[in-house]
Amino acid sequence: MNDELQKPINTGKIRELLDINDGARIRTWLSICSRCGLCAESCFFYLANDKNPQLSPAYKVKATLGELYRRKGNVDREFLEKSYQIIWGECTTCKRCSLYCPFGIDIATMISTMRSICHSQGIVPEGLTRTSDNYRDTGNQMGMSTEDFIDTCSWMAEETADEMSGLEIPVDKAGARLMYTVNAREPMYYPQDIAMAAKIFTVAEEDWTMPSTGWDCTNLAMFAGNRALAGQVVKNMYDKAIELGVQQIAITECGHAYRSAQFEGPYMAGYRDGKPPVPIIHSVKLFYEYLRDGRIKIDPNKMLTEPVTFQDPCNVSRNGGLWEEAREMIKYLVKDFRDMSPNRDYNHCCGGGGGFIPMGAEFKKRRMTSGKIKADQIRQTGAKIVIAPCHNCFDQIRDLDKEYNLGIKVLSFKEIITESMIIPDKFKPAEVDEKE
């Protein structure tokens, strides 16, 4: 925990933040909760931990933000450190509980408010503090320099040009239709993800570019409770898109990046109408449109034949509305699809979102325990492959595979499409004469 060397609690700052957030919404939510328990049965933390009543979403809010309002901000470090364990260790802000609340109370928003208050006192998971420092210093969560990012794009273009004629990874191309943004873990650890996207864009004959700055579409500052930095992170992306004059910003297969760029980012970046200055499209929708419109064609002999299920990322499906586009795309790629139950917007969180994975070892045991609900869902389908169009879901489900011996493989849509799409002759590399 980052507690800034045990600085005294600034109750004046806490009261200031409580006053800022003391609007009709939160007052109403805190007052109308009837303790009916429906939110408890919706929460995977509660279900995976023997239905402990203290893991009910209603209890989590009552014990943290509700108590903070009741005490009018007059709390000590012990209270905030106890709250820290609840708001980061027992909630991923997945918003599933709101679907079941008869009053539509948004628990996730109140948990996020409490995170902001803890952040104001330096009480934040160390893993999220590190990513915030990286965002501040370099504009991306991994601390990657602009030079290294551009070099990685060039390297992937050179490597992949041997596989596909005409493939390029343009950087800062003015006036392109699409500006493609990525999770910083891709250029740092999974550069082949950028190469796969380039293959898809090449075959689809897309007019696209990568930006040299503002390319990291993730926003872990949002989960750290650092609203000012979160606004700057998303503004970096918006500003670069405006500078380049692109028509759309495309988001890689990442869940919270889409939630940030499309829904919460505009407010955090100061756009009072709540709309991003450049239209946003997630890869799930973009790739589906390529398949639907025939810009990408799949070889039927390369469709997946093993049983496949699909992980609905909270911020792509429930909070992003793209669950049907994902399933329509799956029809092009998979012969034996088996949906989880429940699914779509009612699917359970994998347990890796809300900042949980970058929060690191301190929280891993809880992450694995609470992930049992997702592991059980996957096992019940009998699937051997899980499609996960979100980096956090991808890594969490791979960890759950090891923890619960699921015997599965986790794939992204990019991987499946690049392995199964038909390469038009004009993009096939020229054959090399073996005698030469």
Rosetta blueprint (number, residue, H / E / L):
1 M L
2 N E
3 D L
4 E H
5 L H
6 Q H
7 K L
8 P L
9 I L
10 N L
11 T H
12 G H
13 K H
14 I H
15 R H
16 E H
17 L H
18 L H
19 D H
20 I H
21 N L
22 D L
23 G L
24 A H
25 R H
26 I H
27 R H
28 T H
29 W H
30 L H
31 S H
32 I H
33 C L
34 S L
35 R L
36 C L
37 G L
38 L H
39 C H
40 A H
41 E H
42 S H
43 C L
44 F H
45 F H
46 Y H
47 L H
48 A H
49 N L
50 D L
51 K L
52 N L
53 P H
54 Q H
55 L H
56 S L
57 P H
58 A H
59 Y H
60 K H
61 V H
62 K H
63 A H
64 T H
65 L H
66 G H
67 E H
68 L H
69 Y H
70 R H
71 R L
72 K L
73 G L
74 N L
75 V L
76 D L
77 R H
78 E H
79 F H
80 L H
81 E H
82 K H
83 S H
84 Y H
85 Q H
86 I H
87 I H
88 W L
89 G L
90 E L
91 C L
92 T L
93 T L
94 C L
95 K L
96 R H
97 C H
98 S H
99 L H
100 Y H
101 C L
102 P L
103 F L
104 G L
105 I L
106 D L
107 I H
108 A H
109 T H
110 M H
111 I H
112 S H
113 T H
114 M H
115 R H
116 S H
117 I H
118 C H
119 H H
120 S H
121 Q L
122 G L
123 I L
124 V E
125 P L
126 E H
127 G H
128 L H
129 T H
130 R H
131 T H
132 S H
133 D H
134 N H
135 Y H
136 R H
137 D H
138 T H
139 G L
140 N L
141 Q L
142 M L
143 G L
144 M L
145 S L
146 T H
147 E H
148 D H
149 F H
150 I H
151 D H
152 T H
153 C H
154 S H
155 W H
156 M H
157 A H
158 E H
159 E H
160 T H
161 A H
162 D L
163 E L
164 M L
165 S L
166 G L
167 L L
168 E L
169 I L
170 P L
171 V E
172 D L
173 K L
174 A L
175 G L
176 A L
177 R L
178 L E
179 M E
180 Y E
181 T E
182 V E
183 N L
184 A L
185 R H
186 E H
187 P H
188 M H
189 Y H
190 Y L
191 P H
192 Q H
193 D H
194 I H
195 A H
196 M H
197 A H
198 A H
199 K H
200 I H
201 F H
202 T H
203 V H
204 A L
205 E L
206 E L
207 D L
208 W E
209 T E
210 M E
211 P L
212 S L
213 T L
214 G L
215 W L
216 D E
217 C L
218 T L
219 N L
220 L H
221 A H
222 M H
223 F H
224 A H
225 G L
226 N L
227 R H
228 A H
229 L H
230 A H
231 G H
232 Q H
233 V H
234 V H
235 K H
236 N H
237 M H
238 Y H
239 D H
240 K H
241 A H
242 I H
243 E H
244 L H
245 G L
246 V L
247 Q L
248 Q E
249 I E
250 A E
251 I E
252 T L
253 E L
254 C L
255 G H
256 H H
257 A H
258 Y H
259 R H
260 S H
261 A H
262 Q H
263 F H
264 E H
265 G H
266 P H
267 Y H
268 M H
269 A L
270 G L
271 Y L
272 R L
273 D L
274 G L
275 K L
276 P L
277 P L
278 V L
279 P L
280 I E
281 I E
282 H E
283 S H
284 V H
285 K H
286 L H
287 F H
288 Y H
289 E H
290 Y H
291 L H
292 R H
293 D L
294 G L
295 R L
296 I L
297 K L
298 I E
299 D L
300 P H
301 N H
302 K H
303 M L
304 L E
305 T L
306 E L
307 P L
308 V E
309 T E
310 F E
311 Q L
312 D L
313 P L
314 C L
315 N L
316 V L
317 S L
318 R L
319 N L
320 G L
321 G L
322 L L
323 W H
324 E H
325 E H
326 A H
327 R H
328 E H
329 M H
330 I H
331 K H
332 Y H
333 L H
334 V E
335 K L
336 D L
337 F E
338 R L
339 D L
340 M L
341 S L
342 P L
343 N L
344 R H
345 D H
346 Y H
347 N L
348 H L
349 C L
350 C L
351 G L
352 G L
353 G L
354 G L
355 G L
356 F L
357 I L
358 P L
359 M L
360 G L
361 A H
362 E H
363 F H
364 K H
365 K H
366 R H
367 R H
368 M H
369 T H
370 S H
371 G L
372 K H
373 I H
374 K H
375 A H
376 D H
377 Q H
378 I H
379 R H
380 Q H
381 T H
382 G L
383 A L
384 K L
385 I E
386 V E
387 I E
388 A L
389 P L
390 C L
391 H H
392 N H
393 C H
394 F H
395 D H
396 Q H
397 I H
398 R H
399 D H
400 L H
401 D H
402 K H
403 E H
404 Y H
405 N L
406 L L
407 G L
408 I L
409 K E
410 V E
411 L E
412 S L
413 F H
414 K H
415 E H
416 I H
417 I H
418 T H
419 E H
420 S H
421 M E
422 I L
423 I L
424 P L
425 D H
426 K H
427 F H
428 K L
429 P L
430 A L
431 E L
432 V L
433 D L
434 E L
435 K L
436 E L
